[in-house]
Amino acid sequence: MKRRLIALAAAVVMVPLGIASTATADPQSKPNGPWGDSNLAAIHSYEELWSTLESIENRAKGAFELEAAPQTSNTGREIPVVTIGDGPTQVMYIANQHGNEFVVSEAMISIVRNLSGNNPTARAVRDALTVTIVPRVNVDGFDADVVDSDGDTTPWRQNYDPTCTLACEFYADGRGYDINRYHSYSDNPFDHPYLEGDDDLNPVPEAIAMRQLWEERRPELVMDFHHQGSYVDEDGGLITGSTMWPNAEDEAAVLGISEEFAETVTLSQRVVGIMLTELDQYGYANITRYPSTETPGIARNAYGLLGSASVLFEMRGDIGAKSNGYIAKTAENAGMAVLEAVADGSWTTASLEPVENIRERGDFITDPHE
């Protein structure tokens, strides 16, 4: 409770700063901001991320392991993976699959800190769960010292693979692939999700690495943290986050697992209900349903097809350093609430009412100053 009150107080302080800065702009939403450019000053660089996680490991109470993912990026960078706890139930959190969606990586660092401490909540989670956290999947797309064929520099959405030539919509010529679209949902982690048959042709090492981690740990729940643009709800309220569960029903039918998939969807929705209930108490959180596609290779769908409860959480992004804090805090609070519910077992019976009443995401809006 103390943590939540502190979070609320911090958000109340930060939000008016953005409102004041846009007071002269034509209002498009309530509140009309905050707005701002992507700012990396307060975000951990690749080197700082590893250093910070190592520092937390050195002070950690209980089971804690920092290691590299099974695959490196195309520039040879190792992807940090934190495993906390030694309980029987496996949970996996991944974030920052898109290099320019980086504030959620800060939320993952905060969750790692929370779970490594000696407070009763951390101990209870560590005793009940083994939590795998990948704070930044796309280490190259965030801050690798590379340029694409147009001369653009990171951060960008894709990984770094300027040789990609596959005729598929999920890549950018001369830059790289959209990691989030290349998760294998077959028995083979190296399988290309959009080519017929079993193969070893998946061109995205970061997606393969996440799939290999899933294979090693077989988590009961996978949560995938992202950013979206700026949207409003039906009342003109600024949306701070959107969420969604697996919806690849057609592919599940092809695989002959429709019944099992339906059960996975329901459990995933219970997780969403926990998040919505937790965030409803914070005045700065306005969460809607994400209007997602049924693409089976998207992480949310791939891990759902594999049998894990699977949830996407998209936070608002590109709002500037002053207001990134409450976005990161929203993801942190949601993530911690889910871990506590999985740890005490209440997640399997959590109410579906919040999901039944979730509002659709509304219209996209842009910075009125531009």
Sequence and secondary structure as in RCSB ss.txt:
>XXXX:A:sequence
MKRRLIALAAAVVMVPLGIASTATADPQSKPNGPWGDSNLAAIHSYEELWSTLESIENRAKGAFELEAAPQTSNT
GREIPVVTIGDGPTQVMYIANQHGNEFVVSEAMISIVRNLSGNNPTARAVRDALTVTIVPRVNVDGFDADVVDSD
GDTTPWRQNYDPTCTLACEFYADGRGYDINRYHSYSDNPFDHPYLEGDDDLNPVPEAIAMRQLWEERRPELVMDF
HHQGSYVDEDGGLITGSTMWPNAEDEAAVLGISEEFAETVTLSQRVVGIMLTELDQYGYANITRYPSTETPGIAR
NAYGLLGSASVLFEMRGDIGAKSNGYIAKTAENAGMAVLEAVADGSWTTASLEPVENIRERGDFITDPHE
>XXXX:A:secstr
 HHHHHHHHHHHHHHHHHHHHTTTS   SBS         TTS  HHHHHHHHHHHHHH  SSEEEEEEEEE TT
S EEEEEEE   SEEEEEEE  STT  HHHHHHHHHHHHHHS SHHHHHHHHHEEEEEES S HHHHH S B TT
S BS  SS S TT   S SSEETTTEE GGG    SS TT  TTSSSS S    HHHHHHHHHHHHH  SEEEEE
EEE  EE TTSBEE EEEE    HHHHHHHT HHHHHHHHHHHHHHHHHHHHHHTT TT  EEE      TTSHH
HHHHHTT EEEEEEEE    GGGHHHHHHHHHHHHHHHHHHHHHTGGGG  SHHHHT  B   B   TT 
